[in-house]
């Protein structure tokens, strides 16, 4: 109750017209988390991971990615239950690391989603154009942008419901894929090119690790990016009914489902396809391992089905991204680190100015198709992946410092409404693995430009904070 009072007092002090409304339930949180994580990283990029790391290596890589995500989400759950704030990561970093870091993390997470918004709309439009070749990409892009904007502006409840159904399409697809795949693996349904059950013969056909152990770690950035979006639970906690009850439930339900979905999907793909085929032209829908497996099983219109699912995945990611990024701007305005107009809310409780400005931030991504699409897309993807991992590190450090302060005040873990287990191992393991993932980006030449841009952005955030806001924070404290 203390954290809720803090939030309302803070909002009135800094000129927000009203606190954000608590309109989400546990099912919304679970599906928002699943929807944020299940996307093109699984439907397309999974083939790339398999081709680099090999079947067993890919399974290990996704299993490790899930464990890393789980440790981070446990840390986030403890913080989100104690301080259920919109714009949560920035607030946690501000309290438990430092105000400058809180300011930087808030802007960094805003950049994470804003950088990819435009590419999500453009990619969805290009996929639709494959069905309707005579239509304009720009027309579809504007339609998708308008749809996502309306879903976010109308109300938090409408956003949550729309994300629930968009995520449900992906979840049903993956359940069907794993179920049909297992039936094919054990010979209960026919599979092209196999008179007997394939079983798991492909897993070790070229040895346990055909390309060595290094690709397992080299692909961790792709894998971690595939799990990114799970942290949306923390952003949504400030608009959730009874966060002390719903947030822990949602975290446990979402993470274990994701681990089963991701690892189960990789097991099916690597059991039914030679690993070198799984990653062939993986960025093309027609060569997605999902399409290949469905075709071999004999599912009609497999390519059209997966294209539709990927379109919903892109729109789901854009929907969640606009929600998350706009809440970051709202939280900065509430703290007087942006003009008060950014905290202006509609009668239904949505930050309309923050949402609108964030949509304009998607323009660089919209230009990706017209100007050097591969270069822009690759670097935007690198920026999004790197910034997400930095945010995860901040979550782990914040929880570590919070728990130390909690113990110093004479309280124990039993006094917390939700406590991350195995402290201090949980935040340390999560933070260290995320740091290793960041290093993997440095050694990848194709992502080096994005890495440098991220470092420059982080330095600019710190510089602007100490120039404009540091003295104000010192006076207020």
C-alpha positions, 0 to 999 in steps of 0.5 A, a space after each residue: 500500500 505504501 508504494 501505491 500512495 507514493 505513486 499517487 502522491 508523486 503524480 499529483 506533485 509533478 502535475 500528472 492529470 491522474 494516475 494510470 488506471 489499474 485495469 489488467 488481470 493475471 491473464 492479461 499479464 501472462 499473454 502480454 509477456 508471452 506476446 512480447 517474447 514470441 515473435 520473429 525471433 522464434 518463427 524466423 531467427 530460430 533457424 539461424 541459431 540451429 544452423 550455427 550452433 547445431 541441434 543440441 547446441 541450439 537446444 542448450 542455447 534456448 534452455 540457457 536463454 530461458 533460465 537467464 530470462 527466469 532469473 531476471 524475471 524473478 528479480 523483476 517480480 520482487 521489485 514490481 510487487 514492492 514498487 508497482 510503478 509504470 516505467 518500472 525499470 527506470 524507477 527501480 534503477 533510480 532508487 537502488 542504483 542512482 538517479 542518473 542510471 534511472 534516467 538513462 535506463 528509462 530512455 534506453 528502454 524507450 529507445 529499445 521499442 521505438 527503434 523497432 516500431 517502424 520496422 515492425 509496421 514495414 515488415 508486416 506491410 511487406 508480408 501483406 503485399 505478398 498476398 496483394 502485390 498491387 497494393 502499396 506498402 506505405 498504405 498497409 504501413 499506415 493502416 497498421 500504425 493507425 490500428 496500433 495507435 488506436 488500441 493504445 490510446 483508447 484504454 488500457 483495458 482495450 490494449 490488454 484485450 487486443 494483446 491477449 488475442 494477438 498473443 493467443 494466435 501465436 500460442 495456439 500455432 506453437 502448441 499445434 506445431 509442437 503437438 503435430 511435430 511430436 506425432 510425426 517424430 514418433 511415427 503417428 502421422 506420416 512425414 515426407 521422406 520417412 517410411 518409419 518414425 524419424 524419432 530423434 536421429 537428426 539430433 546427433 547425425 553430425 555429432 553433438 556439436 558440429 560447429 564446436 561449443 563457441 556458437 552456443 555462446 555466440 548465438 546468445 544475443 539472438 536467443 536473449 532477444 527472442 526472450 525479450 518482452 517478458 519484462 513487459 510484466 514490470 511495465 504493466 505492473 503499475 496498471 494491474 489489479 492487485 499486483 502483489 498477487 497477479 505479478 508473481 503468478 504471471 511471471 511463473 506462468 509466462 516463463 515456464 510456458 515460454 521455456 516449454 514453447 521455445 525448447 519444445 519448438 527447437 526439439 521438434 525442428 531439429 528432430 525433423 530437419 537436418 540442421 543445415 536446412 533449418 537455417 537456410 535463408 531463415 529470414 524468408 517466410 517461405 524458408 522458415 523452419 515452421 513452414 518446412 515442417 508443416 509442408 513435410 507433415 502435409 498441412 495445406 497452405 502452410 506458408 500462408 498460415 505462418 505468414 499470417 501468424 508472423 503478421 500478428 506477431 509483428 503487430 503484437 510486438 508493435 502494440 506492446 512496444 508502443 505501450 511500454 515506450 509511452 509509459 517510459 515517457 510518462 514516467 519521465 514527465 511525472 518526475 519533471 524530467 520531461 515537460 508536464 504535457 507528456 504526462 497528460 492523460 485521456 479520460 480513459 487513463 492513457 498518456 496520449 502525448 507520450 503515445 503520439 510522440 513515440 509513434 513519431 519516433 518510429 519514422 527511422 524504422 519506416 524508412 528502412 525499406 526505402 534506404 539500405 533496408 538490410 543495413 538499417 534493419 540489422 543495426 536496429 535489431 542490434 540496438 534493440 537487443 543490446 539495450 534490452 540486455 542492459 535493461 536486464 542487467 539494471 534489473 538484476 543490480 537493482 534487486 541485489 541492492 534493494 535486498 541488501 538495503 532490506 536486510 540492513 533495515 533489519 527485515 528478512 526475506 519472509 517480510 517481502 510479499 514476493 521474494 526472489 529465491 536463492 539470493 544473492 545467486 539469482 541476481 548475480 547469475 542473471 547479471 553476469 550472463 547478460 554481461 557475457 551476452 553484451 560482449 558477444 555483440 562487440 565481437 560481431 562485426 555486423 552489429 558493431 555500429 549498433 553497439 557504438 550507437 548504443 554506447 554513445 546514446 548511454 553517454 548522452 543520457 548521463 551527460 544530459 542528466 548531470 547537466 539538466 537534472 542532477 542539481 534539482 535532484 540534490 536540492 529535492 533530496 
